Amino acid sequence: MRAEAVASRAPAMLTTDPCILVIFGASGDLASRKLVPSMYEMHVAGQLHPSTVILGVSRTQKTDDAWRDELKPWVSQQVKNFDAAKYAEFAKRLFYFPGDAVKSECYPPLEARLSALAEEKNTRGNLLFFLSVAENLYEPIVQQIDDAGLVVEGKRWCSIDPNAKSWQRIIVEKPFGHDAASAASLHRTLGRAFEEESIYRIAHYLG
């Protein structure tokens, strides 16, 4: 078989930036059944930067190891061809922070944990926030992220070397408010904290 044919059948290796994926609502169903299993599959496929890590944030008190052990059966149920050895490697990417993300006192220690992980894993300060929480918590969490100064991407456009600056992005899954007024309020809050191109809105459509 020609080498070109073998290469064409190999999993695609993506060129990605390292980052910390911060999952708010890490103890919830979405994180356990969808988000973390998907990240495991990306890890197995070689589609995550070696330095990329996941930090789950939720009010429940638990350790990094407890969260890793808690997620293992969920991942094994949700993915095909689960491999315990590969999960053990993937689990090294998983970290946990206990805190109430709608309260300002959560953020100084959260920022310290993010800084420590960024330095240890060399994630370059890149942050991807995922709101895996109830809709009524979207706006207060985004406001707290903004108030804590965790988003600095907008400042890079006036930097001498814009490419040297870190990026911060956020993923928001529907619903976007319960009416026009609440949706507009959420979009304004997101816009004050993040650049528009850094906001990813996920909607589900039946077709």
mmCIF file of the C-alpha atoms, coordinates in Angstrom:
data_MODEL
# 
_entry.id   MODEL 
# 
loop_
_atom_site.group_PDB 
_atom_site.id 
_atom_site.type_symbol 
_atom_site.label_atom_id 
_atom_site.label_alt_id 
_atom_site.label_comp_id 
_atom_site.label_asym_id 
_atom_site.label_entity_id 
_atom_site.label_seq_id 
_atom_site.pdbx_PDB_ins_code 
_atom_site.Cartn_x 
_atom_site.Cartn_y 
_atom_site.Cartn_z 
_atom_site.occupancy 
_atom_site.B_iso_or_equiv 
_atom_site.pdbx_formal_charge 
_atom_site.auth_seq_id 
_atom_site.auth_comp_id 
_atom_site.auth_asym_id 
_atom_site.auth_atom_id 
_atom_site.pdbx_PDB_model_num 
ATOM 1   C CA . MET A 1 1   ? 0.000   0.000  0.000  1.00 0.00 ? 1   MET A CA 1 
ATOM 2   C CA . ARG A 1 2   ? 1.354   3.418  -0.892 1.00 0.00 ? 2   ARG A CA 1 
ATOM 3   C CA . ALA A 1 3   ? 2.389   5.732  1.961  1.00 0.00 ? 3   ALA A CA 1 
ATOM 4   C CA . GLU A 1 4   ? 0.035   8.431  0.639  1.00 0.00 ? 4   GLU A CA 1 
ATOM 5   C CA . ALA A 1 5   ? -2.941  6.106  1.003  1.00 0.00 ? 5   ALA A CA 1 
ATOM 6   C CA . VAL A 1 6   ? -1.971  5.179  4.557  1.00 0.00 ? 6   VAL A CA 1 
ATOM 7   C CA . ALA A 1 7   ? -1.567  8.836  5.478  1.00 0.00 ? 7   ALA A CA 1 
ATOM 8   C CA . SER A 1 8   ? -4.944  9.695  4.000  1.00 0.00 ? 8   SER A CA 1 
ATOM 9   C CA . ARG A 1 9   ? -6.625  7.194  6.336  1.00 0.00 ? 9   ARG A CA 1 
ATOM 10  C CA . ALA A 1 10  ? -4.878  8.436  9.492  1.00 0.00 ? 10  ALA A CA 1 
ATOM 11  C CA . PRO A 1 11  ? -6.811  10.655 11.938 1.00 0.00 ? 11  PRO A CA 1 
ATOM 12  C CA . ALA A 1 12  ? -6.446  14.336 11.109 1.00 0.00 ? 12  ALA A CA 1 
ATOM 13  C CA . MET A 1 13  ? -4.143  16.186 13.497 1.00 0.00 ? 13  MET A CA 1 
ATOM 14  C CA . LEU A 1 14  ? -5.485  19.651 14.064 1.00 0.00 ? 14  LEU A CA 1 
ATOM 15  C CA . THR A 1 15  ? -3.272  22.652 14.746 1.00 0.00 ? 15  THR A CA 1 
ATOM 16  C CA . THR A 1 16  ? -4.895  24.118 17.837 1.00 0.00 ? 16  THR A CA 1 
ATOM 17  C CA . ASP A 1 17  ? -3.982  26.580 20.537 1.00 0.00 ? 17  ASP A CA 1 
ATOM 18  C CA . PRO A 1 18  ? -3.634  25.339 24.107 1.00 0.00 ? 18  PRO A CA 1 
ATOM 19  C CA . CYS A 1 19  ? -6.304  26.563 26.496 1.00 0.00 ? 19  CYS A CA 1 
ATOM 20  C CA . ILE A 1 20  ? -8.158  25.942 29.716 1.00 0.00 ? 20  ILE A CA 1 
ATOM 21  C CA . LEU A 1 21  ? -11.748 24.904 29.059 1.00 0.00 ? 21  LEU A CA 1 
ATOM 22  C CA . VAL A 1 22  ? -13.704 26.210 32.056 1.00 0.00 ? 22  VAL A CA 1 
ATOM 23  C CA . ILE A 1 23  ? -17.023 24.382 32.446 1.00 0.00 ? 23  ILE A CA 1 
ATOM 24  C CA . PHE A 1 24  ? -19.434 26.204 34.743 1.00 0.00 ? 24  PHE A CA 1 
ATOM 25  C CA . GLY A 1 25  ? -21.959 23.676 36.021 1.00 0.00 ? 25  GLY A CA 1 
ATOM 26  C CA . ALA A 1 26  ? -19.469 20.806 35.961 1.00 0.00 ? 26  ALA A CA 1 
ATOM 27  C CA . SER A 1 27  ? -21.616 18.600 38.200 1.00 0.00 ? 27  SER A CA 1 
ATOM 28  C CA . GLY A 1 28  ? -24.540 18.753 35.797 1.00 0.00 ? 28  GLY A CA 1 
ATOM 29  C CA . ASP A 1 29  ? -25.904 16.305 33.282 1.00 0.00 ? 29  ASP A CA 1 
ATOM 30  C CA . LEU A 1 30  ? -24.642 18.139 30.194 1.00 0.00 ? 30  LEU A CA 1 
ATOM 31  C CA . ALA A 1 31  ? -21.037 18.085 31.348 1.00 0.00 ? 31  ALA A CA 1 
ATOM 32  C CA . SER A 1 32  ? -21.142 14.408 32.294 1.00 0.00 ? 32  SER A CA 1 
ATOM 33  C CA . ARG A 1 33  ? -23.096 13.063 29.328 1.00 0.00 ? 33  ARG A CA 1 
ATOM 34  C CA . LYS A 1 34  ? -21.922 15.325 26.510 1.00 0.00 ? 34  LYS A CA 1 
ATOM 35  C CA . LEU A 1 35  ? -19.053 17.727 27.109 1.00 0.00 ? 35  LEU A CA 1 
ATOM 36  C CA . VAL A 1 36  ? -16.460 15.574 28.850 1.00 0.00 ? 36  VAL A CA 1 
ATOM 37  C CA . PRO A 1 37  ? -17.124 12.459 26.705 1.00 0.00 ? 37  PRO A CA 1 
ATOM 38  C CA . SER A 1 38  ? -16.707 14.644 23.610 1.00 0.00 ? 38  SER A CA 1 
ATOM 39  C CA . MET A 1 39  ? -13.428 15.999 24.930 1.00 0.00 ? 39  MET A CA 1 
ATOM 40  C CA . TYR A 1 40  ? -12.257 12.438 25.618 1.00 0.00 ? 40  TYR A CA 1 
ATOM 41  C CA . GLU A 1 41  ? -12.972 11.517 22.000 1.00 0.00 ? 41  GLU A CA 1 
ATOM 42  C CA . MET A 1 42  ? -11.076 14.589 20.794 1.00 0.00 ? 42  MET A CA 1 
ATOM 43  C CA . HIS A 1 43  ? -8.163  13.583 23.030 1.00 0.00 ? 43  HIS A CA 1 
ATOM 44  C CA . VAL A 1 44  ? -8.117  10.061 21.587 1.00 0.00 ? 44  VAL A CA 1 
ATOM 45  C CA . ALA A 1 45  ? -8.290  11.467 18.034 1.00 0.00 ? 45  ALA A CA 1 
ATOM 46  C CA . GLY A 1 46  ? -5.340  13.760 18.681 1.00 0.00 ? 46  GLY A CA 1 
ATOM 47  C CA . GLN A 1 47  ? -7.472  16.871 18.236 1.00 0.00 ? 47  GLN A CA 1 
ATOM 48  C CA . LEU A 1 48  ? -6.523  18.577 21.499 1.00 0.00 ? 48  LEU A CA 1 
ATOM 49  C CA . HIS A 1 49  ? -3.329  20.508 22.059 1.00 0.00 ? 49  HIS A CA 1 
ATOM 50  C CA . PRO A 1 50  ? -1.127  18.562 24.507 1.00 0.00 ? 50  PRO A CA 1 
ATOM 51  C CA . SER A 1 51  ? -1.343  21.446 26.989 1.00 0.00 ? 51  SER A CA 1 
ATOM 52  C CA . THR A 1 52  ? -5.128  21.864 26.890 1.00 0.00 ? 52  THR A CA 1 
ATOM 53  C CA . VAL A 1 53  ? -6.865  21.110 30.191 1.00 0.00 ? 53  VAL A CA 1 
ATOM 54  C CA . ILE A 1 54  ? -10.421 21.187 31.531 1.00 0.00 ? 54  ILE A CA 1 
ATOM 55  C CA . LEU A 1 55  ? -11.402 22.913 34.776 1.00 0.00 ? 55  LEU A CA 1 
ATOM 56  C CA . GLY A 1 56  ? -14.845 22.044 36.077 1.00 0.00 ? 56  GLY A CA 1 
ATOM 57  C CA . VAL A 1 57  ? -16.502 24.631 38.314 1.00 0.00 ? 57  VAL A CA 1 
ATOM 58  C CA . SER A 1 58  ? -19.486 23.788 40.490 1.00 0.00 ? 58  SER A CA 1 
ATOM 59  C CA . ARG A 1 59  ? -20.753 24.360 44.030 1.00 0.00 ? 59  ARG A CA 1 
ATOM 60  C CA . THR A 1 60  ? -20.301 20.732 45.089 1.00 0.00 ? 60  THR A CA 1 
ATOM 61  C CA . GLN A 1 61  ? -17.166 20.143 47.150 1.00 0.00 ? 61  GLN A CA 1 
ATOM 62  C CA . LYS A 1 62  ? -14.899 17.528 45.574 1.00 0.00 ? 62  LYS A CA 1 
ATOM 63  C CA . THR A 1 63  ? -11.282 16.991 44.597 1.00 0.00 ? 63  THR A CA 1 
ATOM 64  C CA . ASP A 1 64  ? -9.688  16.679 41.164 1.00 0.00 ? 64  ASP A CA 1 
ATOM 65  C CA . ASP A 1 65  ? -9.399  12.906 41.612 1.00 0.00 ? 65  ASP A CA 1 
ATOM 66  C CA . ALA A 1 66  ? -12.993 12.562 42.799 1.00 0.00 ? 66  ALA A CA 1 
ATOM 67  C CA . TRP A 1 67  ? -14.262 14.346 39.677 1.00 0.00 ? 67  TRP A CA 1 
ATOM 68  C CA . ARG A 1 68  ? -12.080 12.203 37.443 1.00 0.00 ? 68  ARG A CA 1 
ATOM 69  C CA . ASP A 1 69  ? -13.406 9.015  39.060 1.00 0.00 ? 69  ASP A CA 1 
ATOM 70  C CA . GLU A 1 70  ? -16.985 10.299 38.909 1.00 0.00 ? 70  GLU A CA 1 
ATOM 71  C CA . LEU A 1 71  ? -16.738 10.997 35.176 1.00 0.00 ? 71  LEU A CA 1 
ATOM 72  C CA . LYS A 1 72  ? -15.149 7.692  34.160 1.00 0.00 ? 72  LYS A CA 1 
ATOM 73  C CA . PRO A 1 73  ? -18.368 5.598  34.061 1.00 0.00 ? 73  PRO A CA 1 
ATOM 74  C CA . TRP A 1 74  ? -20.170 8.384  32.193 1.00 0.00 ? 74  TRP A CA 1 
ATOM 75  C CA . VAL A 1 75  ? -17.472 8.530  29.539 1.00 0.00 ? 75  VAL A CA 1 
ATOM 76  C CA . SER A 1 76  ? -17.388 4.735  29.225 1.00 0.00 ? 76  SER A CA 1 
ATOM 77  C CA . GLN A 1 77  ? -21.161 4.682  28.636 1.00 0.00 ? 77  GLN A CA 1 
ATOM 78  C CA . GLN A 1 78  ? -21.259 7.534  26.146 1.00 0.00 ? 78  GLN A CA 1 
ATOM 79  C CA . VAL A 1 79  ? -18.369 6.756  23.788 1.00 0.00 ? 79  VAL A CA 1 
ATOM 80  C CA . LYS A 1 80  ? -17.620 3.866  21.484 1.00 0.00 ? 80  LYS A CA 1 
ATOM 81  C CA . ASN A 1 81  ? -14.533 1.724  22.030 1.00 0.00 ? 81  ASN A CA 1 
ATOM 82  C CA . PHE A 1 82  ? -13.822 3.134  25.481 1.00 0.00 ? 82  PHE A CA 1 
ATOM 83  C CA . ASP A 1 83  ? -10.255 2.439  26.554 1.00 0.00 ? 83  ASP A CA 1 
ATOM 84  C CA . ALA A 1 84  ? -9.433  2.611  30.268 1.00 0.00 ? 84  ALA A CA 1 
ATOM 85  C CA . ALA A 1 85  ? -5.751  3.302  29.618 1.00 0.00 ? 85  ALA A CA 1 
ATOM 86  C CA . LYS A 1 86  ? -6.584  6.164  27.282 1.00 0.00 ? 86  LYS A CA 1 
ATOM 87  C CA . TYR A 1 87  ? -9.036  7.536  29.840 1.00 0.00 ? 87  TYR A CA 1 
ATOM 88  C CA . ALA A 1 88  ? -6.281  7.468  32.471 1.00 0.00 ? 88  ALA A CA 1 
ATOM 89  C CA . GLU A 1 89  ? -4.178  9.678  30.203 1.00 0.00 ? 89  GLU A CA 1 
ATOM 90  C CA . PHE A 1 90  ? -7.141  11.923 29.395 1.00 0.00 ? 90  PHE A CA 1 
ATOM 91  C CA . ALA A 1 91  ? -7.995  12.253 33.094 1.00 0.00 ? 91  ALA A CA 1 
ATOM 92  C CA . LYS A 1 92  ? -4.701  14.078 33.615 1.00 0.00 ? 92  LYS A CA 1 
ATOM 93  C CA . ARG A 1 93  ? -6.349  16.961 31.764 1.00 0.00 ? 93  ARG A CA 1 
ATOM 94  C CA . LEU A 1 94  ? -9.255  17.124 34.240 1.00 0.00 ? 94  LEU A CA 1 
ATOM 95  C CA . PHE A 1 95  ? -9.257  19.482 37.217 1.00 0.00 ? 95  PHE A CA 1 
ATOM 96  C CA . TYR A 1 96  ? -11.983 20.706 39.541 1.00 0.00 ? 96  TYR A CA 1 
ATOM 97  C CA . PHE A 1 97  ? -12.715 23.929 41.403 1.00 0.00 ? 97  PHE A CA 1 
ATOM 98  C CA . PRO A 1 98  ? -15.537 24.149 43.985 1.00 0.00 ? 98  PRO A CA 1 
ATOM 99  C CA . GLY A 1 99  ? -17.294 27.495 43.974 1.00 0.00 ? 99  GLY A CA 1 
ATOM 100 C CA . ASP A 1 100 ? -20.520 29.393 43.365 1.00 0.00 ? 100 ASP A CA 1 
ATOM 101 C CA . ALA A 1 101 ? -19.935 31.135 40.036 1.00 0.00 ? 101 ALA A CA 1 
ATOM 102 C CA . VAL A 1 102 ? -22.625 33.770 40.562 1.00 0.00 ? 102 VAL A CA 1 
ATOM 103 C CA . LYS A 1 103 ? -20.858 35.156 43.647 1.00 0.00 ? 103 LYS A CA 1 
ATOM 104 C CA . SER A 1 104 ? -17.931 37.557 43.475 1.00 0.00 ? 104 SER A CA 1 
ATOM 105 C CA . GLU A 1 105 ? -16.025 35.789 46.265 1.00 0.00 ? 105 GLU A CA 1 
ATOM 106 C CA . CYS A 1 106 ? -15.639 32.763 43.986 1.00 0.00 ? 106 CYS A CA 1 
ATOM 107 C CA . TYR A 1 107 ? -13.411 34.606 41.540 1.00 0.00 ? 107 TYR A CA 1 
ATOM 108 C CA . PRO A 1 108 ? -10.174 35.567 43.362 1.00 0.00 ? 108 PRO A CA 1 
ATOM 109 C CA . PRO A 1 109 ? -9.431  31.905 44.225 1.00 0.00 ? 109 PRO A CA 1 
ATOM 110 C CA . LEU A 1 110 ? -10.691 30.804 40.789 1.00 0.00 ? 110 LEU A CA 1 
ATOM 111 C CA . GLU A 1 111 ? -8.369  33.282 39.108 1.00 0.00 ? 111 GLU A CA 1 
ATOM 112 C CA . ALA A 1 112 ? -5.496  31.984 41.242 1.00 0.00 ? 112 ALA A CA 1 
ATOM 113 C CA . ARG A 1 113 ? -6.283  28.406 40.182 1.00 0.00 ? 113 ARG A CA 1 
ATOM 114 C CA . LEU A 1 114 ? -6.455  29.420 36.521 1.00 0.00 ? 114 LEU A CA 1 
ATOM 115 C CA . SER A 1 115 ? -3.134  31.251 36.777 1.00 0.00 ? 115 SER A CA 1 
ATOM 116 C CA . ALA A 1 116 ? -1.486  28.252 38.409 1.00 0.00 ? 116 ALA A CA 1 
ATOM 117 C CA . LEU A 1 117 ? -2.802  25.896 35.723 1.00 0.00 ? 117 LEU A CA 1 
ATOM 118 C CA . ALA A 1 118 ? -1.787  28.285 32.957 1.00 0.00 ? 118 ALA A CA 1 
ATOM 119 C CA . GLU A 1 119 ? 1.758   28.433 34.293 1.00 0.00 ? 119 GLU A CA 1 
ATOM 120 C CA . GLU A 1 120 ? 1.999   24.683 34.940 1.00 0.00 ? 120 GLU A CA 1 
ATOM 121 C CA . LYS A 1 121 ? 0.503   23.610 31.610 1.00 0.00 ? 121 LYS A CA 1 
ATOM 122 C CA . ASN A 1 122 ? 1.688   26.568 29.498 1.00 0.00 ? 122 ASN A CA 1 
ATOM 123 C CA . THR A 1 123 ? -1.784  27.395 28.160 1.00 0.00 ? 123 THR A CA 1 
ATOM 124 C CA . ARG A 1 124 ? -0.659  30.962 27.350 1.00 0.00 ? 124 ARG A CA 1 
ATOM 125 C CA . GLY A 1 125 ? -3.596  32.457 29.239 1.00 0.00 ? 125 GLY A CA 1 
ATOM 126 C CA . ASN A 1 126 ? -6.149  31.207 26.707 1.00 0.00 ? 126 ASN A CA 1 
ATOM 127 C CA . LEU A 1 127 ? -9.559  30.546 28.268 1.00 0.00 ? 127 LEU A CA 1 
ATOM 128 C CA . LEU A 1 128 ? -12.686 28.961 26.813 1.00 0.00 ? 128 LEU A CA 1 
ATOM 129 C CA . PHE A 1 129 ? -15.729 29.316 29.063 1.00 0.00 ? 129 PHE A CA 1 
ATOM 130 C CA . PHE A 1 130 ? -18.727 26.990 28.666 1.00 0.00 ? 130 PHE A CA 1 
ATOM 131 C CA . LEU A 1 131 ? -21.971 27.821 30.454 1.00 0.00 ? 131 LEU A CA 1 
ATOM 132 C CA . SER A 1 132 ? -23.407 24.410 31.349 1.00 0.00 ? 132 SER A CA 1 
ATOM 133 C CA . VAL A 1 133 ? -25.858 25.967 33.802 1.00 0.00 ? 133 VAL A CA 1 
ATOM 134 C CA . ALA A 1 134 ? -29.486 27.016 34.052 1.00 0.00 ? 134 ALA A CA 1 
ATOM 135 C CA . GLU A 1 135 ? -30.460 29.877 31.749 1.00 0.00 ? 135 GLU A CA 1 
ATOM 136 C CA . ASN A 1 136 ? -31.103 32.305 34.609 1.00 0.00 ? 136 ASN A CA 1 
ATOM 137 C CA . LEU A 1 137 ? -27.439 31.986 35.634 1.00 0.00 ? 137 LEU A CA 1 
ATOM 138 C CA . TYR A 1 138 ? -25.978 32.978 32.258 1.00 0.00 ? 138 TYR A CA 1 
ATOM 139 C CA . GLU A 1 139 ? -26.043 36.707 32.764 1.00 0.00 ? 139 GLU A CA 1 
ATOM 140 C CA . PRO A 1 140 ? -24.802 36.864 36.381 1.00 0.00 ? 140 PRO A CA 1 
ATOM 141 C CA . ILE A 1 141 ? -21.905 34.502 35.597 1.00 0.00 ? 141 ILE A CA 1 
ATOM 142 C CA . VAL A 1 142 ? -20.858 36.503 32.534 1.00 0.00 ? 142 VAL A CA 1 
ATOM 143 C CA . GLN A 1 143 ? -21.039 39.673 34.613 1.00 0.00 ? 143 GLN A CA 1 
ATOM 144 C CA . GLN A 1 144 ? -18.837 38.115 37.291 1.00 0.00 ? 144 GLN A CA 1 
ATOM 145 C CA . ILE A 1 145 ? -16.314 36.968 34.648 1.00 0.00 ? 145 ILE A CA 1 
ATOM 146 C CA . ASP A 1 146 ? -16.177 40.537 33.370 1.00 0.00 ? 146 ASP A CA 1 
ATOM 147 C CA . ASP A 1 147 ? -15.955 42.114 36.824 1.00 0.00 ? 147 ASP A CA 1 
ATOM 148 C CA . ALA A 1 148 ? -13.125 39.749 37.775 1.00 0.00 ? 148 ALA A CA 1 
ATOM 149 C CA . GLY A 1 149 ? -11.071 40.951 34.799 1.00 0.00 ? 149 GLY A CA 1 
ATOM 150 C CA . LEU A 1 150 ? -10.697 37.478 33.313 1.00 0.00 ? 150 LEU A CA 1 
ATOM 151 C CA . VAL A 1 151 ? -11.318 38.763 29.780 1.00 0.00 ? 151 VAL A CA 1 
ATOM 152 C CA . VAL A 1 152 ? -8.414  40.755 28.364 1.00 0.00 ? 152 VAL A CA 1 
ATOM 153 C CA . GLU A 1 153 ? -8.659  39.932 24.664 1.00 0.00 ? 153 GLU A CA 1 
ATOM 154 C CA . GLY A 1 154 ? -10.108 43.297 23.707 1.00 0.00 ? 154 GLY A CA 1 
ATOM 155 C CA . LYS A 1 155 ? -6.904  44.963 24.894 1.00 0.00 ? 155 LYS A CA 1 
ATOM 156 C CA . ARG A 1 156 ? -4.702  43.113 22.440 1.00 0.00 ? 156 ARG A CA 1 
ATOM 157 C CA . TRP A 1 157 ? -5.694  45.244 19.444 1.00 0.00 ? 157 TRP A CA 1 
ATOM 158 C CA . CYS A 1 158 ? -3.718  48.164 20.867 1.00 0.00 ? 158 CYS A CA 1 
ATOM 159 C CA . SER A 1 159 ? -0.752  45.971 21.773 1.00 0.00 ? 159 SER A CA 1 
ATOM 160 C CA . ILE A 1 160 ? 2.613   46.191 20.012 1.00 0.00 ? 160 ILE A CA 1 
ATOM 161 C CA . ASP A 1 161 ? 2.361   42.469 19.267 1.00 0.00 ? 161 ASP A CA 1 
ATOM 162 C CA . PRO A 1 162 ? -1.336  41.466 19.093 1.00 0.00 ? 162 PRO A CA 1 
ATOM 163 C CA . ASN A 1 163 ? -0.488  37.840 18.329 1.00 0.00 ? 163 ASN A CA 1 
ATOM 164 C CA . ALA A 1 164 ? 1.389   37.503 21.617 1.00 0.00 ? 164 ALA A CA 1 
ATOM 165 C CA . LYS A 1 165 ? -1.729  38.147 23.664 1.00 0.00 ? 165 LYS A CA 1 
ATOM 166 C CA . SER A 1 166 ? -4.013  35.478 25.049 1.00 0.00 ? 166 SER A CA 1 
ATOM 167 C CA . TRP A 1 167 ? -7.610  34.957 23.965 1.00 0.00 ? 167 TRP A CA 1 
ATOM 168 C CA . GLN A 1 168 ? -10.804 34.388 25.938 1.00 0.00 ? 168 GLN A CA 1 
ATOM 169 C CA . ARG A 1 169 ? -13.951 32.914 24.394 1.00 0.00 ? 169 ARG A CA 1 
ATOM 170 C CA . ILE A 1 170 ? -17.329 31.771 25.626 1.00 0.00 ? 170 ILE A CA 1 
ATOM 171 C CA . ILE A 1 171 ? -19.903 29.208 24.512 1.00 0.00 ? 171 ILE A CA 1 
ATOM 172 C CA . VAL A 1 172 ? -23.552 29.814 25.355 1.00 0.00 ? 172 VAL A CA 1 
ATOM 173 C CA . GLU A 1 173 ? -26.146 27.182 24.613 1.00 0.00 ? 173 GLU A CA 1 
ATOM 174 C CA . LYS A 1 174 ? -29.797 28.056 24.048 1.00 0.00 ? 174 LYS A CA 1 
ATOM 175 C CA . PRO A 1 175 ? -32.149 29.322 25.378 1.00 0.00 ? 175 PRO A CA 1 
ATOM 176 C CA . PHE A 1 176 ? -31.028 32.917 24.947 1.00 0.00 ? 176 PHE A CA 1 
ATOM 177 C CA . GLY A 1 177 ? -33.508 34.471 27.341 1.00 0.00 ? 177 GLY A CA 1 
ATOM 178 C CA . HIS A 1 178 ? -37.190 33.752 27.834 1.00 0.00 ? 178 HIS A CA 1 
ATOM 179 C CA . ASP A 1 179 ? -38.433 36.732 25.840 1.00 0.00 ? 179 ASP A CA 1 
ATOM 180 C CA . ALA A 1 180 ? -37.088 39.533 23.614 1.00 0.00 ? 180 ALA A CA 1 
ATOM 181 C CA . ALA A 1 181 ? -36.132 41.782 26.532 1.00 0.00 ? 181 ALA A CA 1 
ATOM 182 C CA . SER A 1 182 ? -34.203 39.107 28.451 1.00 0.00 ? 182 SER A CA 1 
ATOM 183 C CA . ALA A 1 183 ? -32.463 37.946 25.271 1.00 0.00 ? 183 ALA A CA 1 
ATOM 184 C CA . ALA A 1 184 ? -31.375 41.511 24.488 1.00 0.00 ? 184 ALA A CA 1 
ATOM 185 C CA . SER A 1 185 ? -30.113 41.939 28.054 1.00 0.00 ? 185 SER A CA 1 
ATOM 186 C CA . LEU A 1 186 ? -28.032 38.751 27.809 1.00 0.00 ? 186 LEU A CA 1 
ATOM 187 C CA . HIS A 1 187 ? -26.535 39.802 24.471 1.00 0.00 ? 187 HIS A CA 1 
ATOM 188 C CA . ARG A 1 188 ? -25.605 43.204 25.927 1.00 0.00 ? 188 ARG A CA 1 
ATOM 189 C CA . THR A 1 189 ? -23.913 41.581 28.923 1.00 0.00 ? 189 THR A CA 1 
ATOM 190 C CA . LEU A 1 190 ? -21.985 39.215 26.656 1.00 0.00 ? 190 LEU A CA 1 
ATOM 191 C CA . GLY A 1 191 ? -20.988 42.102 24.401 1.00 0.00 ? 191 GLY A CA 1 
ATOM 192 C CA . ARG A 1 192 ? -19.612 44.152 27.275 1.00 0.00 ? 192 ARG A CA 1 
ATOM 193 C CA . ALA A 1 193 ? -17.363 41.276 28.368 1.00 0.00 ? 193 ALA A CA 1 
ATOM 194 C CA . PHE A 1 194 ? -16.313 39.587 25.103 1.00 0.00 ? 194 PHE A CA 1 
ATOM 195 C CA . GLU A 1 195 ? -15.463 40.495 21.552 1.00 0.00 ? 195 GLU A CA 1 
ATOM 196 C CA . GLU A 1 196 ? -18.344 39.470 19.279 1.00 0.00 ? 196 GLU A CA 1 
ATOM 197 C CA . GLU A 1 197 ? -16.177 37.007 17.359 1.00 0.00 ? 197 GLU A CA 1 
ATOM 198 C CA . SER A 1 198 ? -15.327 35.333 20.683 1.00 0.00 ? 198 SER A CA 1 
ATOM 199 C CA . ILE A 1 199 ? -18.963 34.552 21.524 1.00 0.00 ? 199 ILE A CA 1 
ATOM 200 C CA . TYR A 1 200 ? -20.279 31.172 20.306 1.00 0.00 ? 200 TYR A CA 1 
ATOM 201 C CA . ARG A 1 201 ? -24.049 30.794 20.511 1.00 0.00 ? 201 ARG A CA 1 
ATOM 202 C CA . ILE A 1 202 ? -25.345 27.231 20.106 1.00 0.00 ? 202 ILE A CA 1 
ATOM 203 C CA . ALA A 1 203 ? -28.928 26.749 18.960 1.00 0.00 ? 203 ALA A CA 1 
ATOM 204 C CA . HIS A 1 204 ? -30.687 23.483 18.175 1.00 0.00 ? 204 HIS A CA 1 
ATOM 205 C CA . TYR A 1 205 ? -33.050 23.190 15.257 1.00 0.00 ? 205 TYR A CA 1 
ATOM 206 C CA . LEU A 1 206 ? -35.299 20.373 14.162 1.00 0.00 ? 206 LEU A CA 1 
ATOM 207 C CA . GLY A 1 207 ? -35.099 19.748 10.470 1.00 0.00 ? 207 GLY A CA 1 
# 
